[in-house]
Amino acid sequence: MEREVLDRRAFGELRRLNAAFLALIHHCQGSAMASRLDCRSGLSEMIAGLDPDQAELLCTTRAALFSLKLDTRPGQLMGVAEQARISGDSADELMVREFGLVASSYAWHLSQTSPMAASLVLGWSRERVLELAALSLADVVRATLACKPAVTLRMWAHPRFWPDLLCSVRDPGDKGWEVARAWSAQFVSQRSRK
């Protein structure tokens, strides 16, 4: 029997994170924050237009639907007090920041417990995963706070990724969704090696 790279618990958490990210996109639809999440060119409307079953199905992809931006260079790790002092964040920005903190904590934990799964789920190179794993949780929080926003829609600029993925969710018949899910994981994995 083939062993899954992502165990049941880590996959369940990934599903919850993907669902929270879709909810965040839906909440920010039409606001300036939507474009800051790289949810452009009608993608936020297409994602928001999914019915609950379709959205749930989309969350079952074994890759994060979001991309994390963490600036881990030594001079960029800002303390929480400094971050609060310069912050004048809107409610949307605070929601995005909160999601970024949860997602980066998940990524850090996964990079420490299963680097291979972290690479596949996040679409990161092995080196980047190991760099994240070497940080303390406090440094991960600082790196997340240093980026505004720390999360964006993954693969938003690729011409076929999201349209094909959303099309397969809307009409998943005859294993179409399974093929799309496998394709998306393979595509993201290949991109992480570049």
N, C-alpha and C positions, 0 to 999 in steps of 0.2 A: 504494500500500500504506500502510495506516495505521500510524503509529509508536506503539509502546507507551510509556506514560508512565513505567513502571518498567522499566528495562533488565534483561536476563537475570541479571546478577550481583547487582544490588540485590534482585531478586525471589528469587533463590536464598538470599540472606542472610535475607530476610524469612521465607521458609519455614522456615529453620533456627531463627530466633527464635520463630516461632509454635510449632514442635515443642518447643523447650526450655521455652516457657511452659506448654504442655499437660503436659509431664513434671513441671514444678514444681507445677502444680495437683494432679496425681495423687499426687505425693510428699507434699504438704501436706494431702491429703484427711483430714478428721476432726480436724485439729488446729486450734488457735486461729488459726494463720496463714492457714488457708483463708478464714475470715471476714474477716481483715485484707486479703486479696487481693480482697475483695468477691465471693467465689465462694460465694454463699449460696443458699438455697432450693432445694437439691437439684441445683444446677448442677454442683458438683464431682463428684457421683456420676454424673450424666449424661455428663459429659465423660470421666471415668475409665472408664465403661462402653463407650466406643468401642473397636472392635477396631483393630488396627494400620493396616489399609487405610483405615478410616473416619477415623482420626486424621490420617493422611497427606493424605487428601482435604481435610479441614478446614483443614490448613495451607496449602493452595493458594489460599485467598482472598487477594485483593490488598489486604488491609487487615490491620493488626496486630490480633491477637486480644486484645492487652493495651493498657492505657492507661497512659501515663507521667504521673507527677505530679512536676513539677520546680518547685521554688520558687526562682526566679531573682532575687528581690528582693535588693538589695545587702546588707542586714543578715542575710540568711539563708544566705549562702554560707559554709559552715563548712569549715575546713581538715580534712585527713585526721587529723592528730594530735589535734585537738579532738574529732573524731567518735569516734576510737578510745578516747579518755579517758572519754567518757560512755557508750560502748557496753557492753552486757552481753548481747550478742545470742546467741540460740540458734542451733543449726545451721540450722534452717529460715530464720531471719531472715538469716543470712549467705548462704544460697543465693538468697534473694529479692534481697538487696542486690547480689550478684554479677550476677544476671540484669539487674537495673535498670541497673547500670553498662554492661553490654554493649549493652542496648537503647537507652540514652540516647546512647551513642557512635554507634550506627547512626543514630539519629534526627538527631544533630548532623551527621554526614557527609552524610546524605541531604538535610538542609535546606541544606547548602552547595552540593551538586552538582546537586540537582534540587528546588527549593522546591515546585514543583507536585506532584511525586510524594510529597514529604514530607507535604504537606497532605492528599492523598488517603489515603495509607497510615496516617497517624497520626490523621486526623480533626481536624486543627487548622486554625484560621484562617490565612490568609496572614500576618497580622501576628504571630501566635505563632511561626510557622515562621521568619520573618525575625528575630524576637527571639532565637530559639535559634541561628540561623546567626551572629549577631553576637557570641556568646559565644566565649571561648577554650575549648579542650577541658578545661583545668583547672577553669574555672568550671562547665562541664557536670558534671564529676565532683563538685564541691562541691554543686551544686544537687541532684544525685541523692542524695548522702549526707545531705542536709538533710531528706529526706522518708523516713518510715518507715511503710509500705513505699513505694518509688518506683514500683511497678507494681501495677496492679489488673486484674481482668477487665474487659474493655471492654464497655460497654453492658449491664452486668449487671442494671440496674433496668428496662430496657425489657421490656414484657410479652411481646413476640413475637420479638425479635431472636434470642436464643439458642435457644428452642424450635424456631423455624422453621429456623434454620441447622442444628441438630443433626438434625432430622427429615429434611432434604434430604440430609445426609451418610449417614444410615442407609439411605435408599432413594433413591439418586441417579438412578434410571431416567429415560429420555426427556428428557434435558436438564434435569431438575429441579435438579441441582446447579449447572449453568451459570446458570440463572435465579436461584437463591438467592445465588450468588456475586456476580452482577451487582447484585442487589438490595441485598446487604449493603454493597457498595462505594458504591453510589449513596446509600443511607441514611446511611452514615457521613459521606460527603461533604456532604450537606445539613445534617447536625447540626453539622459543623465551621464552617459559615457563621453559625450562630446565636450 
